[in-house]
Amino acid sequence: MPEREVPAGTGDDVDAVTRAVLTASRLLAAVSARSLGAVGGRVTLPQFRMLVVLSTRGDTKLVALAGLLHVTPSTAMRMVDRLIAAGLAVRHTNQANRRETLLRLTDEGRRTVENVTARRRAEIAAIVERLTPGERVALVEALTAFNEAGGEPPAPDAPEDPQLPKGPHLPDGPQLRPPGPSAEDGDAPRK
């Protein structure tokens, strides 16, 4: 793989770093959208984010959930109602304080998070495999610092389940395409 040229001084340039992160966020948003396509449009990206929060935090009050997602409680309530209607989450009474209602994932909600996350992990792994070992180390260091600065907890390790999809060819899902613009993007392919 050819060495990538990094313009001098960009490591300290907040604007250059911001542009690089924005570009990476577009790539990750595309990966996220493709992985959600695997569940047949049952959930939107914001709803999936709610499922992930419930998956990592367990039983959660609506107000706390809204705060974690940076949405109003009324917006969170509408999202929860849709997830409950889809069979992905349930409300239940807090046994420690019967005046409180908590939200939790159903088994189907947990399977949805696991399936989408496995597909996302496989596609990201295929992209990371294209990097040199040195680039991978630098990326881990940079993203760890970025995530800590943003207050995002680490993603869980990959499960050891042989049933989960692996590699660039995902069953019943989209296939990876080489990096760069394509005719689908409205641009001519790279030469």
Disulfide bonds with the S-S distance in Angstrom:
none
